[in-house]
Amino acid sequence: MALTKNIRCLDAVALISSYLDGGLGWRERRRLEHHLAGCPACTAYLDQLRVTVASTSTLTPEDVPSDVLDGLLDVFEKFHRDQD
């Protein structure tokens, strides 16, 4: 079965977190993997995200200085406000 539509790097980056979480359907996963097979930049981004997840997965809020945590929460909240 041929892939009906190639995805752009911007679309791939938006899908990568769901890909790592196992949250993509088979068709989206296949399209993303097809893109990754031919895109070194997106593959590098995926690898960086895997390293980030692995190195931060054991952190607790107590491990992060409160000013850093507050800054991250501000950025996260702004991002979600801007998406609406």
ABEGO torsion letter per residue (X at the ends): XBBABBBBAAAAAAAAAAAAAGABBAAAAAAAAAAAAABAAAAAAAAAAAAAAAAAAABBAAABBAAAAAAAAAAAAAAAAAAX
